[in-house]
Amino acid sequence: MRRSDREITDPAELESILKQALVCRMGLCDGDHPYVVPMNYGYRHGSVFLHSATEGRKIDVLRRNPNVCLEFETDVELIPAESPCSFSMKYRSVIASGKAVFLESAEEKAKGLNVIMTHYTGKEFEFPPQALEGIVVIRVDLEDCSGKRSRC
């Protein structure tokens, strides 16, 4: 990391960002073209869970190349100033990478969805079998994870 003074090395702080952020941005490689998708997610025990429709560009790309980069941020705030070059941004962020794995069984899908639902609501739910059949649940086990914070 170029700015080591802003690097987050404490695993507990990295995990707090993963647990607090509202959106995960997933970066994919669609051949020679990068593709980034904002997604709802849940984080638990070193893995990120995502859900999707069963078809579409994201799913097609992941089936060809499961390598992903994930980005999360929290505590984002614009710090205005008198001079345009003096504006700043307050933030804490995490960038992680891993391989996307499609969860196959209804039980795995329900567990993954409950990680997501717990992230946003604090509680778990029951899912009807037909709802589970109509979606894809993806797990990304985080391999590399780095964090950065602003000076503000």
Long-range contacts (C-beta under 8 A, 24 or more apart in sequence): 1-146, 1-148, 3-148, 5-151, 6-148, 6-149, 6-150, 6-151, 7-146, 7-147, 7-148, 8-92, 8-94, 8-146, 8-147, 8-148, 8-149, 9-147, 13-92, 13-147, 14-94, 14-145, 14-147, 15-43, 17-72, 17-73, 17-74, 17-92, 17-93, 17-94, 17-147, 18-43, 18-48, 18-72, 18-94, 19-43, 19-119, 20-74, 21-72, 21-73, 21-74, 21-94, 22-74, 23-72, 24-48, 24-50, 24-70, 24-71, 24-72, 25-70, 25-71, 25-72, 26-50, 26-58, 26-68, 26-69, 26-70, 27-68, 27-69, 27-70, 27-71, 28-58, 28-61, 28-62, 28-65, 28-68, 29-61, 29-65, 29-67, 30-57, 30-61, 35-61, 40-116, 40-120, 41-116, 41-119, 42-112, 42-114, 42-115, 42-116, 42-117, 42-118, 42-119, 42-120, 43-115, 43-119, 44-115, 44-118, 46-141, 46-142, 47-115, 47-139, 47-140, 47-141, 47-142, 48-96, 48-98, 48-139, 48-140, 48-142, 49-112, 49-113, 49-115, 49-116, 49-137, 49-138, 49-139, 49-140, 50-116, 50-137, 50-138, 50-140, 51-112, 51-113, 51-116, 51-135, 51-136, 51-137, 51-138, 52-135, 52-136, 52-138, 53-134, 53-135, 53-136, 54-134, 54-135, 54-136, 59-136, 62-100, 62-102, 62-138, 66-99, 66-100, 66-101, 67-97, 67-98, 67-99, 67-100, 68-97, 68-98, 68-99, 68-100, 68-140, 69-95, 69-96, 69-97, 70-94, 70-95, 70-96, 70-97, 70-98, 70-140, 70-142, 71-95, 72-96, 77-152, 79-152, 88-150, 88-151, 88-152, 89-150, 89-152, 90-150, 90-152, 91-148, 91-149, 91-150, 92-147, 92-148, 92-149, 92-150, 93-147, 93-148, 93-149, 94-145, 94-146, 94-147, 95-145, 95-146, 95-147, 95-148, 96-140, 96-142, 96-143, 96-144, 96-145, 96-146, 97-142, 97-143, 97-144, 98-140, 98-141, 98-142, 98-143, 98-144, 99-140, 99-141, 99-143, 100-138, 100-139, 100-140, 101-138, 101-139, 101-140, 101-141, 102-136, 102-137, 102-138, 103-137, 103-138, 103-139, 106-132, 106-133, 108-137, 109-135, 109-137, 112-137, 112-138, 112-139, 113-137
